[in-house]
């Protein structure tokens, strides 16, 4: 066991815990640190694989709380946006996009803190835009969550419905992104080997987070979501 592997295992376990608790965040947390321990492209591919697996497991548990009509436009948007994002990961540096995402998250959290964040964004247009942005960002830098999480925060969904709808979205989003990575030649033997080597800490973190979710009420859940987004936004702004 090397120091790099142990450090990577700790990062992935912590990020998976957040995923199990909030229903998102594995890449937002892990990508603040993993690029220092492995190739950034490998880190993004690994986290996309884990995100798909965990989302599918959580979706089975929360399937009765999913609202298919509520996420239909999100899914249509992500199918349109993902190819551009995959091309971006294969061809472009990600630092500028990371900083733009970070700025967006910090502004949204400041609006929430001041009570200015919108409580409703009606119409299919906002959902299509959020889904498309998630496809582009997820394909390019492995963090599809922010646009759909910010959109979900403006809908009148319960904490359980938010988590369920996000899992249904992520199963499709991450699945499409992985197909794109395969097509672009990014699903390398090294990425699969690292995915297998970190499977146990990833699973342990996700299970622990899922067990704790039932103890979180609606107000605390919303606060937790925005605190996580703020921390992630600040890290992305600084690290790029």
C-alpha positions as a Markdown table, in Angstrom:
| # | Residue | x | y | z |
|---|---|---|---|---|
| 1 | Unk | 0.0 | 0.0 | 0.0 |
| 2 | Unk | 1.5 | 3.3 | -1.1 |
| 3 | Unk | 0.8 | 6.7 | 0.4 |
| 4 | Unk | -0.7 | 7.9 | -2.9 |
| 5 | Unk | -3.2 | 4.9 | -2.8 |
| 6 | Unk | -4.1 | 5.5 | 0.9 |
| 7 | Unk | -4.6 | 9.2 | 0.3 |
| 8 | Unk | -6.8 | 8.4 | -2.8 |
| 9 | Unk | -8.8 | 5.9 | -0.8 |
| 10 | Unk | -9.5 | 8.4 | 1.9 |
| 11 | Unk | -10.6 | 11.1 | -0.6 |
| 12 | Unk | -12.9 | 8.6 | -2.5 |
| 13 | Unk | -14.4 | 7.3 | 0.8 |
| 14 | Unk | -15.2 | 10.8 | 1.9 |
| 15 | Unk | -16.6 | 11.8 | -1.5 |
| 16 | Unk | -18.7 | 8.6 | -1.6 |
| 17 | Unk | -20.0 | 9.4 | 1.9 |
| 18 | Unk | -21.3 | 12.7 | 0.6 |
| 19 | Unk | -22.9 | 11.0 | -2.4 |
| 20 | Unk | -24.7 | 8.5 | -0.1 |
| 21 | Unk | -25.9 | 11.3 | 2.2 |
| 22 | Unk | -26.9 | 14.0 | -0.3 |
| 23 | Unk | -27.4 | 12.0 | -3.5 |
| 24 | Unk | -24.7 | 14.0 | -5.3 |
| 25 | Unk | -21.2 | 15.4 | -4.8 |
| 26 | Unk | -18.8 | 12.5 | -5.3 |
| 27 | Unk | -17.0 | 14.4 | -8.1 |
| 28 | Unk | -17.4 | 17.8 | -6.6 |
| 29 | Unk | -15.5 | 16.6 | -3.4 |
| 30 | Unk | -13.0 | 14.2 | -4.9 |
| 31 | Unk | -11.9 | 16.3 | -7.9 |
| 32 | Unk | -10.6 | 18.9 | -5.5 |
| 33 | Unk | -7.8 | 16.4 | -4.5 |
| 34 | Unk | -7.6 | 13.4 | -6.8 |
| 35 | Unk | -5.8 | 15.3 | -9.7 |
| 36 | Unk | -2.8 | 15.6 | -7.3 |
| 37 | Unk | -2.7 | 11.8 | -7.0 |
| 38 | Unk | -3.4 | 10.6 | -10.5 |
| 39 | Unk | -4.0 | 11.8 | -14.0 |
| 40 | Unk | -7.0 | 14.2 | -14.1 |
| 41 | Unk | -8.6 | 12.3 | -17.0 |
| 42 | Unk | -8.4 | 9.0 | -15.1 |
| 43 | Unk | -9.9 | 10.7 | -12.0 |
| 44 | Unk | -12.8 | 12.0 | -13.9 |
| 45 | Unk | -13.5 | 8.6 | -15.6 |
| 46 | Unk | -13.2 | 6.7 | -12.2 |
| 47 | Unk | -15.6 | 9.1 | -10.5 |
| 48 | Unk | -18.1 | 8.9 | -13.4 |
| 49 | Unk | -18.1 | 5.1 | -13.1 |
| 50 | Unk | -18.7 | 5.3 | -9.3 |
| 51 | Unk | -21.4 | 8.0 | -9.7 |
| 52 | Unk | -23.3 | 5.8 | -12.1 |
| 53 | Unk | -23.1 | 2.7 | -9.9 |
| 54 | Unk | -24.1 | 4.6 | -6.7 |
| 55 | Unk | -26.9 | 6.5 | -8.5 |
| 56 | Unk | -28.3 | 3.2 | -9.7 |
| 57 | Unk | -28.2 | 1.6 | -6.2 |
| 58 | Unk | -29.8 | 4.7 | -4.7 |
| 59 | Unk | -32.4 | 4.8 | -7.4 |
| 60 | Unk | -33.5 | 1.3 | -6.6 |
| 61 | Unk | -34.1 | 2.4 | -3.0 |
| 62 | Unk | -35.9 | 5.6 | -3.9 |
| 63 | Unk | -37.7 | 4.5 | -7.1 |
| 64 | Unk | -41.1 | 5.2 | -5.6 |
| 65 | Unk | -40.2 | 8.9 | -5.0 |
| 66 | Unk | -39.1 | 9.6 | -8.6 |
| 67 | Unk | -41.2 | 12.0 | -10.6 |
| 68 | Unk | -40.5 | 11.1 | -14.3 |
| 69 | Unk | -42.5 | 14.0 | -15.8 |
| 70 | Unk | -40.5 | 16.4 | -13.6 |
| 71 | Unk | -37.1 | 15.3 | -15.0 |
| 72 | Unk | -38.1 | 14.6 | -18.6 |
| 73 | Unk | -36.8 | 18.0 | -19.9 |
| 74 | Unk | -33.6 | 17.6 | -17.8 |
| 75 | Unk | -32.9 | 14.3 | -19.5 |
| 76 | Unk | -33.6 | 15.7 | -23.0 |
| 77 | Unk | -31.1 | 18.5 | -22.3 |
| 78 | Unk | -28.4 | 16.3 | -21.0 |
| 79 | Unk | -28.6 | 14.0 | -24.1 |
| 80 | Unk | -28.0 | 17.1 | -26.2 |
| 81 | Unk | -25.2 | 18.6 | -24.1 |
| 82 | Unk | -23.1 | 15.5 | -23.3 |
| 83 | Unk | -21.3 | 15.1 | -26.7 |
| 84 | Unk | -19.9 | 18.6 | -26.5 |
| 85 | Unk | -18.6 | 18.0 | -23.0 |
| 86 | Unk | -16.9 | 14.7 | -23.9 |
| 87 | Unk | -15.2 | 16.4 | -26.8 |
| 88 | Unk | -14.0 | 19.1 | -24.3 |
| 89 | Unk | -12.4 | 16.6 | -22.0 |
| 90 | Unk | -10.6 | 14.9 | -24.8 |
| 91 | Unk | -9.4 | 18.2 | -26.4 |
| 92 | Unk | -9.4 | 21.2 | -24.1 |
| 93 | Unk | -7.8 | 22.3 | -20.7 |
| 94 | Unk | -10.4 | 22.2 | -18.0 |
| 95 | Unk | -9.1 | 25.0 | -15.6 |
| 96 | Unk | -11.1 | 27.8 | -17.1 |
| 97 | Unk | -14.3 | 25.9 | -17.1 |
| 98 | Unk | -13.7 | 24.7 | -13.5 |
| 99 | Unk | -13.3 | 28.4 | -12.4 |
| 100 | Unk | -16.5 | 29.4 | -14.2 |
| 101 | Unk | -18.4 | 26.6 | -12.5 |
| 102 | Unk | -16.9 | 27.6 | -9.1 |
| 103 | Unk | -18.0 | 31.2 | -9.7 |
| 104 | Unk | -21.5 | 30.1 | -10.5 |
| 105 | Unk | -21.7 | 28.0 | -7.3 |
| 106 | Unk | -20.4 | 30.8 | -5.1 |
| 107 | Unk | -22.8 | 33.3 | -6.5 |
| 108 | Unk | -25.8 | 30.9 | -6.1 |
| 109 | Unk | -24.8 | 30.3 | -2.5 |
| 110 | Unk | -24.5 | 34.0 | -1.8 |
| 111 | Unk | -28.0 | 34.6 | -3.2 |
| 112 | Unk | -29.3 | 31.8 | -1.0 |
| 113 | Unk | -27.7 | 33.3 | 2.1 |
| 114 | Unk | -29.2 | 36.7 | 1.3 |
| 115 | Unk | -32.6 | 35.1 | 0.6 |
| 116 | Unk | -32.5 | 36.2 | -3.0 |
| 117 | Unk | -32.2 | 32.7 | -4.6 |
| 118 | Unk | -35.3 | 32.1 | -6.7 |
| 119 | Unk | -37.8 | 29.7 | -5.2 |
| 120 | Unk | -39.3 | 28.7 | -8.5 |
| 121 | Unk | -38.1 | 28.5 | -12.1 |
| 122 | Unk | -41.2 | 27.4 | -14.1 |
| 123 | Unk | -41.3 | 26.1 | -17.7 |
| 124 | Unk | -39.4 | 23.5 | -19.7 |
| 125 | Unk | -36.7 | 26.0 | -20.8 |
| 126 | Unk | -35.0 | 26.1 | -17.5 |
| 127 | Unk | -35.0 | 22.3 | -17.2 |
| 128 | Unk | -33.6 | 21.9 | -20.7 |
| 129 | Unk | -30.9 | 24.4 | -20.0 |
| 130 | Unk | -29.9 | 22.8 | -16.7 |
| 131 | Unk | -29.8 | 19.4 | -18.3 |
| 132 | Unk | -27.8 | 20.6 | -21.2 |
| 133 | Unk | -25.3 | 22.4 | -18.9 |
| 134 | Unk | -25.0 | 19.2 | -16.8 |
| 135 | Unk | -24.2 | 17.2 | -19.9 |
| 136 | Unk | -21.5 | 19.7 | -21.1 |
| 137 | Unk | -19.9 | 20.1 | -17.6 |
| 138 | Unk | -20.2 | 16.4 | -16.7 |
| 139 | Unk | -18.6 | 15.3 | -19.9 |
| 140 | Unk | -15.8 | 17.9 | -19.8 |
| 141 | Unk | -14.8 | 17.9 | -16.1 |
| 142 | Unk | -16.9 | 15.2 | -14.4 |
| 143 | Unk | -19.1 | 17.4 | -12.3 |
| 144 | Unk | -22.6 | 17.4 | -13.8 |
| 145 | Unk | -24.3 | 18.1 | -10.5 |
| 146 | Unk | -24.3 | 21.9 | -10.1 |
| 147 | Unk | -26.8 | 22.9 | -12.8 |
| 148 | Unk | -29.4 | 20.2 | -11.9 |
| 149 | Unk | -28.9 | 20.7 | -8.2 |
| 150 | Unk | -29.4 | 24.4 | -8.5 |
| 151 | Unk | -32.5 | 23.8 | -10.6 |
| 152 | Unk | -33.9 | 21.2 | -8.1 |
| 153 | Unk | -33.5 | 23.8 | -5.4 |
| 154 | Unk | -36.1 | 26.0 | -7.2 |
| 155 | Unk | -38.7 | 23.2 | -7.4 |
| 156 | Unk | -41.2 | 22.3 | -4.8 |
| 157 | Unk | -39.7 | 18.8 | -4.2 |
| 158 | Unk | -39.3 | 17.2 | -0.8 |
| 159 | Unk | -35.7 | 16.3 | 0.3 |
| 160 | Unk | -36.5 | 12.6 | -0.6 |
| 161 | Unk | -37.9 | 13.6 | -4.0 |
| 162 | Unk | -34.9 | 15.7 | -4.8 |
| 163 | Unk | -32.6 | 12.8 | -4.0 |
| 164 | Unk | -34.7 | 10.4 | -6.0 |
| 165 | Unk | -35.0 | 12.6 | -9.0 |
| 166 | Unk | -31.3 | 13.4 | -9.0 |
| 167 | Unk | -30.5 | 9.7 | -9.0 |
| 168 | Unk | -32.8 | 9.0 | -12.0 |
| 169 | Unk | -31.1 | 11.9 | -13.8 |
| 170 | Unk | -27.6 | 10.8 | -13.0 |
| 171 | Unk | -28.2 | 7.2 | -14.1 |
| 172 | Unk | -29.0 | 8.5 | -17.6 |
| 173 | Unk | -26.4 | 11.4 | -17.5 |
| 174 | Unk | -23.5 | 9.3 | -16.3 |
| 175 | Unk | -24.4 | 6.4 | -18.6 |
| 176 | Unk | -24.4 | 8.6 | -21.7 |
| 177 | Unk | -21.1 | 10.3 | -20.6 |
| 178 | Unk | -19.4 | 6.9 | -20.1 |
| 179 | Unk | -20.5 | 5.8 | -23.6 |
| 180 | Unk | -18.9 | 9.1 | -24.8 |
| 181 | Unk | -15.7 | 8.3 | -22.9 |
| 182 | Unk | -15.6 | 4.8 | -24.4 |
| 183 | Unk | -16.0 | 6.3 | -27.9 |
| 184 | Unk | -13.2 | 8.9 | -27.2 |
| 185 | Unk | -10.8 | 6.2 | -25.9 |
| 186 | Unk | -10.8 | 7.5 | -22.4 |
| 187 | Unk | -11.9 | 4.2 | -20.7 |
| 188 | Unk | -8.4 | 2.9 | -20.5 |
| 189 | Unk | -7.0 | -0.1 | -18.7 |
| 190 | Unk | -5.4 | 2.1 | -16.1 |
| 191 | Unk | -8.8 | 3.8 | -15.3 |
| 192 | Unk | -10.5 | 0.4 | -14.9 |
| 193 | Unk | -7.6 | -0.9 | -12.7 |
| 194 | Unk | -7.9 | 2.2 | -10.4 |
| 195 | Unk | -11.7 | 1.9 | -10.3 |
| 196 | Unk | -11.4 | -1.7 | -9.0 |
| 197 | Unk | -8.6 | -0.9 | -6.5 |
| 198 | Unk | -10.7 | 1.8 | -4.8 |
| 199 | Unk | -14.0 | -0.1 | -4.9 |
| 200 | Unk | -14.1 | -1.1 | -1.2 |
| 201 | Unk | -13.5 | 2.4 | 0.3 |
| 202 | Unk | -16.0 | 3.9 | -2.2 |
| 203 | Unk | -18.7 | 1.4 | -1.2 |
| 204 | Unk | -18.0 | 1.9 | 2.5 |
| 205 | Unk | -18.4 | 5.6 | 2.3 |
| 206 | Unk | -21.6 | 5.5 | 0.2 |
| 207 | Unk | -23.2 | 3.0 | 2.6 |
| 208 | Unk | -22.4 | 5.2 | 5.6 |
| 209 | Unk | -23.8 | 8.3 | 4.0 |
| 210 | Unk | -27.0 | 6.6 | 2.9 |
| 211 | Unk | -27.6 | 5.3 | 6.5 |
| 212 | Unk | -27.3 | 8.9 | 7.8 |
| 213 | Unk | -29.7 | 10.4 | 5.2 |
| 214 | Unk | -32.8 | 9.3 | 7.1 |
| 215 | Unk | -31.8 | 11.5 | 10.0 |
| 216 | Unk | -31.6 | 14.7 | 8.0 |
| 217 | Unk | -34.7 | 17.0 | 7.9 |
| 218 | Unk | -35.8 | 19.2 | 5.0 |
| 219 | Unk | -34.3 | 22.5 | 6.3 |
| 220 | Unk | -31.0 | 20.9 | 7.2 |
| 221 | Unk | -30.9 | 19.1 | 3.9 |
| 222 | Unk | -31.2 | 22.3 | 1.9 |
| 223 | Unk | -28.5 | 24.0 | 4.2 |
| 224 | Unk | -26.2 | 21.0 | 3.7 |
| 225 | Unk | -26.7 | 21.2 | -0.1 |
| 226 | Unk | -25.7 | 24.8 | -0.3 |
| 227 | Unk | -22.8 | 24.5 | 2.1 |
| 228 | Unk | -21.4 | 21.7 | 0.0 |
| 229 | Unk | -21.9 | 23.7 | -3.2 |
| 230 | Unk | -20.2 | 26.7 | -1.6 |
| 231 | Unk | -17.2 | 24.7 | -0.5 |
| 232 | Unk | -16.9 | 23.1 | -3.9 |
| 233 | Unk | -17.2 | 26.4 | -5.7 |
| 234 | Unk | -14.4 | 28.0 | -3.6 |
| 235 | Unk | -12.1 | 25.0 | -4.3 |
| 236 | Unk | -12.8 | 25.2 | -8.0 |
| 237 | Unk | -12.1 | 28.9 | -8.0 |
| 238 | Unk | -8.8 | 28.5 | -6.3 |
| 239 | Unk | -7.6 | 25.3 | -7.9 |
| 240 | Unk | -9.0 | 25.7 | -11.4 |
